[in-house]
Amino acid sequence: MTQARPPHTSTSEANTTEYPAGKDPARWRILLILLVAVFMSLISVSIVNVALPSIQAGLDASDSDVQWVLSGYALTFGVVLVAAGRAGDLVGRGGIFIIGVTVYTLASVMAGFAPSAEALNVARFVQGVGAGLLNPQGVGMIQQYFLGPERGRAFGYFGATVGVAVAIGPVFGGFLIQLGGADLGWRLTMLVNVPIGMLAIALAFMWFPRPLLSRVRDIRTGKKVGTWKALKSLDPIGALLLGLAVFMVLFPFVESTGSNYRWALLPLGALFTALWVAWERRHRARGNQPMVDLKIFRASSFRNGTIIATLWFMGATSIWVLVALYFQNGLGYSALIAGCVGIPSALLNSVSSTVAGRLVSKHGRKVVIGGMFIAIFGLISSIILIWATTQWDISEWWLVLTLSFAGAGQGSVISPNQTLSLASVPQEYAGSSGAVLQTGQRIGTAIGLAVVTAAAFATLRGTSAEWPHAIMVGFAMITTVCVISLAFGFLDLHQSKTKATA
């Protein structure tokens, strides 16, 4: 589906060599580069979760400092996503991708050599910017270079890479910390990104189609526009309004050590979201290209898919935080052992994501719904098992089996849902629309982690004996949110059938 550009707006030059849609011979090499960068950004996140105690000891950091190692990254990542996606749509996804990987790699060097907690947090802020720049380009380029069943396969490989990175990260992080000791170990977890980033940059310069960054031209005259008009074509006011809105929604949930006054930002976030919508409509009515084409929300597949993704990430991403807390704080295992619990689940996630990517073009939303049922079964069986460990002499290691169902189900949810949600998005808004979907995921993750972990800790009464009950409460909340997401999956299936028979 394509959409004509409104008059008197700017656009980017086309690639020097044009191929029919979905037939560019470089598309699989392009995908490989994207997967290398995604692997880098995700393995970094999962490693940091394991490295936090070592960071606190090595830098003599406060609890607040350590919390911002995670929160600062999440904030800047979420804030720049949509604007970065739109920039890639307009001036070239390949160039913005390389800029993002370069920023991320340099920030990893800064983090690895950080002399203090404050310097480390600055580096993590910059890392979040780099990740926010590169991630929407990956989604946009898959939309750009792959069509039909191949697009589902590409997103399936994308999801499989996520699963492998999540599986390897905690174990690899534990190994590096054990290898390097208290101070050098956590620094190695940051510096491990550098060779991966350099490889991604080298491959991108070799294999990405040219031009990497296209000059912005005015459609009416065909001439290059000035700096101000080029900035206007990126809709800086829209980017600022949306960035502030996302920041105000995310901040109260990622800043758990601050004052309760931070919750006052939530209504301000809603206000700025409304201002952004009004501005985007006005900007378009005046003959300009908006940052996000709001008409995409009229497509039920995108609207429902965004809701499904937000709700699913609100629930499912908290699973492994609870598992890590249970095995380390509740049962006394090391971080390395606790990290091993999720390996079978993550590997099954990779396998199911690849298989689901091949099936989604034929079976559509049914693939996502089937994955949801499998994951929910895994969650419910995990709750029953944890309860059983409090009643009988049953090993907690049976959770490896029950959580494997959750992992296998997730692989059939996330990537296929992304494929279906973006199927009807105009090509010229592929990056920004994918970034909207990712922003929903980031907001869902932040809310879910804050609420679920708060409920789990509220259940504790100061003894390890209460940990099973706390984890059961957390898993029950996650299951509830996933069931609500499942309801929207059935709603989208019904609406798509209704549209097909109309």
C-alpha positions in Angstrom: 0.0 0.0 0.0 1.4 3.4 -0.9 0.1 6.8 -0.4 0.6 9.9 -2.5 2.7 12.7 -0.9 0.9 16.0 -0.4 2.0 18.9 -2.6 4.7 21.4 -1.6 6.5 19.1 0.7 10.0 17.7 0.7 11.1 14.2 0.0 14.4 12.2 -0.2 16.1 11.2 -3.4 15.6 7.6 -4.5 18.4 5.0 -4.4 20.8 5.1 -7.4 19.6 1.7 -8.5 15.9 0.8 -8.4 14.6 -2.8 -8.1 11.1 -4.1 -8.0 9.6 -4.1 -4.5 10.9 -7.0 -2.6 13.5 -8.0 -5.2 16.6 -6.1 -4.2 19.4 -8.7 -4.2 21.0 -7.1 -1.2 18.0 -7.6 1.0 19.2 -10.7 2.9 22.6 -9.1 3.5 20.8 -5.9 4.8 18.9 -8.1 7.2 22.1 -9.7 8.5 23.5 -6.2 9.3 20.2 -5.3 11.1 20.4 -8.5 13.1 24.0 -7.9 14.2 23.0 -4.4 15.5 19.9 -5.7 17.2 21.9 -8.5 18.8 24.3 -5.9 20.1 21.7 -3.7 21.6 19.7 -6.5 23.3 22.7 -8.5 24.7 23.8 -5.3 26.3 20.4 -4.9 28.1 20.4 -8.4 29.4 24.0 -8.3 30.5 23.5 -5.0 32.4 20.7 -6.7 34.5 23.3 -9.2 35.7 26.1 -6.6 36.1 24.2 -4.2 38.4 25.6 -5.5 41.7 29.1 -5.4 40.4 28.6 -1.9 39.1 27.4 -0.8 42.5 30.4 -2.3 44.2 33.0 -1.3 41.7 31.9 2.4 41.5 30.6 2.7 45.1 27.3 3.8 43.6 24.1 4.5 45.5 20.9 2.6 44.8 19.6 5.6 42.9 22.7 5.6 40.7 22.3 2.0 39.9 18.7 2.4 39.1 19.5 5.1 36.6 21.9 2.7 34.8 18.7 1.1 33.5 16.3 4.0 33.6 18.4 6.5 31.8 18.8 4.1 28.8 15.1 3.4 28.8 14.1 7.1 28.9 16.3 8.3 26.0 15.5 5.2 24.0 11.8 5.8 24.2 11.9 9.5 23.7 13.8 9.5 20.4 12.2 6.5 18.7 9.5 8.1 16.6 11.5 11.2 15.6 14.4 8.9 14.6 12.0 6.7 12.6 10.7 9.6 10.7 14.2 11.0 10.0 15.0 7.6 8.4 11.9 7.7 6.3 12.8 11.1 4.9 16.6 11.3 4.6 17.6 7.6 4.4 17.3 4.7 6.8 20.8 3.3 6.0 22.6 6.6 7.0 20.6 7.1 10.2 21.2 3.4 11.1 24.9 3.9 10.8 24.8 7.0 12.9 22.8 5.2 15.6 25.2 2.2 15.7 28.2 4.6 15.8 26.7 6.6 18.7 25.9 3.3 20.6 29.4 2.0 20.1 31.1 5.1 21.2 28.8 5.3 24.2 29.8 1.7 25.1 33.4 2.8 25.1 32.5 5.7 27.4 30.6 3.3 29.7 33.4 0.8 29.8 35.9 3.4 31.0 33.5 5.4 33.2 35.4 6.7 36.2 32.3 7.3 38.3 28.6 6.4 38.5 27.7 9.8 37.1 29.9 9.3 34.1 28.4 5.8 33.6 24.9 7.2 33.6 25.7 9.8 31.1 27.1 7.1 28.8 23.9 5.1 29.3 21.8 8.1 28.3 23.9 8.4 25.1 23.5 4.6 24.5 19.8 5.0 24.7 19.9 7.7 22.0 22.0 5.4 19.8 19.5 2.5 20.3 16.6 4.8 19.6 18.2 5.9 16.3 19.1 2.4 15.0 16.0 0.4 16.1 13.3 2.0 14.0 15.5 1.9 10.9 15.7 -1.9 11.3 11.9 -2.2 11.3 11.6 0.3 8.4 14.2 -1.5 6.3 12.5 -4.8 6.7 9.3 -3.1 5.5 11.2 -1.6 2.7 13.1 -4.6 1.3 10.8 -7.5 2.1 7.2 -8.3 0.9 4.6 -11.0 1.6 5.8 -14.3 3.1 9.5 -13.1 3.0 8.6 -10.2 5.3 7.2 -12.6 7.9 10.3 -14.7 7.6 12.5 -11.6 8.1 10.6 -10.5 11.2 10.8 -14.2 12.4 14.6 -14.1 12.1 14.5 -10.7 13.9 12.6 -12.3 16.8 14.9 -15.3 16.8 17.9 -13.0 17.3 16.1 -11.4 20.2 15.6 -14.8 21.8 19.3 -15.8 21.4 20.5 -12.4 22.8 18.2 -12.8 25.8 19.4 -16.3 26.4 23.1 -15.6 26.0 23.2 -12.2 27.8 22.8 -13.2 31.5 25.1 -16.2 31.2 27.8 -14.4 29.2 27.5 -11.4 31.6 28.0 -13.7 34.6 31.0 -15.3 32.9 32.6 -11.9 32.1 32.1 -10.7 35.7 33.6 -13.9 37.0 36.5 -13.6 34.6 37.3 -10.0 35.2 36.5 -9.6 38.9 34.5 -7.0 40.7 35.6 -3.9 38.8 37.0 -5.1 35.4 34.1 -7.6 35.0 31.3 -5.1 34.6 33.4 -3.0 32.4 33.9 -5.9 30.0 30.1 -6.2 29.8 30.0 -2.7 28.4 33.0 -3.0 26.1 31.8 -6.3 24.5 29.5 -4.1 22.4 32.4 -2.4 20.7 33.6 -5.2 18.3 30.0 -6.0 17.5 29.2 -2.4 16.7 32.4 -2.0 14.6 31.4 -5.1 12.6 27.9 -3.7 12.0 29.3 -0.4 10.8 31.8 -2.0 8.5 29.2 -4.3 6.9 26.7 -1.4 6.5 29.3 0.6 4.6 30.0 -2.4 2.4 26.5 -3.7 1.8 23.9 -1.0 2.3 22.5 0.5 -1.0 23.6 4.0 -1.8 23.0 6.8 -1.1 23.2 6.2 2.7 21.8 9.7 3.4 19.6 11.2 0.6 19.5 15.0 0.1 16.1 16.5 0.8 14.4 18.0 -2.2 11.2 20.0 -2.7 8.8 18.1 -4.8 7.4 21.2 -6.5 10.7 22.6 -7.7 13.1 19.6 -7.6 15.7 21.8 -5.9 17.6 21.2 -2.7 15.9 22.9 0.2 17.6 25.1 2.8 18.5 24.0 6.3 15.2 25.4 7.8 13.0 23.7 5.3 14.8 20.5 5.7 14.3 20.7 9.5 10.6 21.6 8.9 10.2 18.5 6.8 11.3 16.5 9.8 8.5 18.2 11.8 10.6 19.4 14.8 7.7 20.8 16.7 5.8 17.4 16.4 9.0 15.6 17.5 9.4 17.9 20.5 5.8 17.5 21.6 5.8 13.7 21.3 9.2 13.4 22.9 7.9 15.4 26.0 4.8 13.3 26.1 6.7 10.1 26.1 9.1 11.4 28.7 6.3 12.4 31.0 4.6 9.0 30.7 7.8 7.0 31.2 9.6 9.0 33.9 7.2 8.2 36.8 7.6 4.5 36.2 11.4 4.3 35.5 12.3 6.7 38.4 11.2 4.5 41.4 13.4 6.2 43.9 12.1 9.7 43.4 9.4 11.7 45.1 5.7 10.8 44.7 5.2 14.2 43.0 6.6 12.5 39.8 3.1 11.0 39.3 1.9 14.5 38.5 3.7 14.1 35.2 1.2 11.6 33.9 -1.7 14.0 33.3 0.9 16.3 31.7 1.9 13.5 29.5 -1.7 13.0 28.4 -2.0 16.8 27.7 1.1 16.8 25.6 -0.1 13.8 23.7 -3.3 15.7 22.9 -1.3 18.7 21.8 0.8 16.5 19.6 -2.2 15.0 17.9 -3.7 18.5 17.3 -0.4 19.7 15.9 0.0 16.8 13.5 -3.5 17.4 12.1 -2.8 21.1 11.7 0.6 20.4 10.1 -0.9 18.0 7.6 -3.8 20.4 6.8 -1.3 23.1 5.9 0.1 20.8 3.2 3.1 19.4 5.1 4.1 15.8 5.8 3.4 15.0 9.5 5.9 13.1 11.6 3.3 10.3 11.9 0.4 9.8 9.5 -2.4 9.5 12.0 -4.5 7.8 9.4 -2.6 4.6 10.2 -4.7 4.3 13.3 -7.8 3.9 11.1 -6.4 0.5 10.1 -7.7 -2.0 12.6 -4.6 -4.2 12.2 -2.2 -1.4 13.2 -4.5 0.0 16.0 -5.2 -3.4 17.5 -1.6 -4.6 17.0 -0.2 -1.6 18.9 -2.6 -2.2 21.8 -1.7 -5.9 21.8 2.0 -5.2 21.8 1.7 -2.6 24.6 -0.3 -4.9 26.8 1.9 -7.9 26.1 5.1 -6.1 26.9 3.4 -4.7 30.0 3.0 -8.3 31.2 5.5 -10.7 29.7 8.7 -8.6 30.0 8.4 -8.8 33.8 8.6 -12.6 33.9 12.4 -12.8 34.0 12.8 -10.0 36.5 10.6 -12.0 38.9 12.5 -15.2 38.1 15.8 -13.5 38.8 14.6 -12.1 42.1 13.1 -15.4 43.1 16.2 -17.5 42.4 18.7 -15.0 43.8 17.0 -13.2 46.7 14.5 -16.0 47.5 16.5 -19.1 46.9 20.0 -17.9 47.3 21.4 -18.8 43.9 24.2 -16.8 42.1 23.4 -14.5 39.2 25.1 -16.9 36.8 22.9 -19.8 38.0 19.8 -17.7 37.9 20.6 -16.6 34.4 20.7 -20.2 33.2 17.0 -20.7 34.2 15.9 -18.8 31.1 18.1 -20.4 28.5 15.6 -23.1 27.3 12.8 -20.6 27.2 14.8 -18.1 25.2 16.0 -20.8 22.8 12.5 -22.0 22.2 11.4 -18.4 21.7 14.0 -18.2 18.9 12.7 -21.4 17.3 9.0 -20.5 17.5 9.7 -17.0 16.3 11.3 -18.4 13.1 8.5 -21.0 12.6 5.8 -18.4 13.3 7.4 -16.0 10.8 6.9 -18.6 8.1 3.3 -19.2 9.0 2.0 -15.7 9.7 1.5 -14.8 6.0 -0.9 -17.8 5.6 -2.6 -18.0 9.0 -2.5 -14.3 10.1 -3.7 -13.4 13.6 -4.4 -17.1 14.5 -0.6 -17.5 14.9 -0.5 -14.7 17.5 -3.5 -16.0 19.3 -2.0 -19.6 19.4 1.2 -18.2 20.9 -0.7 -16.3 23.5 -2.5 -19.4 24.7 0.8 -21.3 24.9 2.4 -18.5 26.9 -0.6 -18.1 29.3 -0.5 -21.9 29.9 3.1 -21.6 30.8 2.4 -18.8 33.3 -0.5 -20.6 34.9 1.4 -23.8 35.2 4.3 -21.8 36.8 2.0 -20.4 39.4 0.7 -23.9 40.2 4.3 -25.2 40.4 5.5 -22.5 42.8 2.5 -23.1 45.0 3.3 -26.8 45.0 6.8 -26.1 46.1 5.4 -24.6 49.3 3.3 -27.6 50.0 5.5 -30.6 49.0 9.1 -31.4 48.4 9.1 -30.4 44.8 12.2 -28.8 43.1 11.9 -25.2 41.9 13.9 -26.3 38.9 10.7 -27.6 37.3 10.1 -24.0 36.5 12.6 -24.4 33.6 10.0 -26.6 32.0 6.9 -24.5 32.7 8.6 -21.3 31.7 9.7 -22.9 28.4 6.0 -22.8 27.4 6.0 -19.1 28.1 9.1 -18.6 26.0 7.8 -20.7 23.1 4.5 -18.8 23.1 6.2 -15.4 23.1 8.1 -16.3 20.0 4.8 -16.7 18.2 3.4 -13.4 19.5 5.9 -10.5 19.2 7.4 -10.8 15.7 4.2 -12.1 14.0 2.2 -9.3 15.6 4.7 -6.8 14.3 4.4 -8.2 10.8 0.6 -8.0 10.9 0.5 -4.5 12.5 2.7 -2.9 9.9 1.2 -4.8 6.8 -1.0 -1.9 5.8 1.4 1.0 6.7 2.4 3.2 3.8 6.1 2.7 2.8 7.0 6.3 3.3 5.9 6.1 7.0 7.4 2.6 7.7 10.1 3.8 10.1 7.9 6.2 12.1 5.0 3.8 12.3 7.3 1.0 13.4 8.7 3.4 16.0 5.1 4.1 17.3 4.7 0.4 17.8 8.1 0.2 19.6 7.2 3.2 21.7 4.1 1.3 22.9 6.3 -1.6 23.8 8.7 0.6 25.8 5.8 2.3 27.7 4.2 -1.1 28.4 7.5 -2.5 29.6 8.1 0.5 32.0 4.6 0.3 33.4 4.7 -3.4 33.8 8.0 -3.6 35.5 7.1 -0.8 38.0 3.7 -2.2 38.9 4.4 -5.9 38.9 7.7 -5.6 41.0 6.0 -3.2 43.4 3.1 -5.7 43.9 5.6 -8.5 44.5 7.7 -6.5 47.0 4.5 -5.4 48.8 3.6 -9.1 49.4 6.9 -9.7 51.1 7.1 -9.6 54.9 10.9 -9.5 55.3 11.6 -13.3 55.1 12.6 -15.5 52.2 9.7 -17.8 53.1 7.4 -15.2 51.6 9.1 -15.1 48.2 7.0 -17.9 46.6 3.8 -15.9 47.4 5.3 -12.7 46.1 6.2 -14.4 42.8 2.8 -16.0 42.5 1.2 -12.5 42.9 3.5 -11.1 40.3 2.8 -14.0 37.9 -1.0 -13.7 38.4 -0.8 -10.0 37.5 1.2 -10.8 34.4 -1.3 -13.5 33.4 -4.2 -11.1 33.7 -2.6 -8.5 31.4 -1.7 -11.2 28.9 -5.4 -12.4 28.9 -6.5 -8.9 28.2 -4.0 -8.8 25.3 -5.5 -12.1 24.1 -9.0 -10.5 24.0 -7.7 -7.8 21.7 -6.2 -10.6 19.5 -9.7 -12.1 19.1 -11.1 -8.7 18.5 -8.7 -8.1 15.6 -9.4 -11.6 14.2 -13.1 -10.8 14.2 -12.7 -7.4 12.6 -10.4 -8.8 9.9 -13.0 -11.5 9.1 -15.7 -8.9 9.0 -13.7 -6.7 6.7 -12.9 -9.7 4.4 -16.6 -10.6 4.0 -17.9 -7.0 3.6 
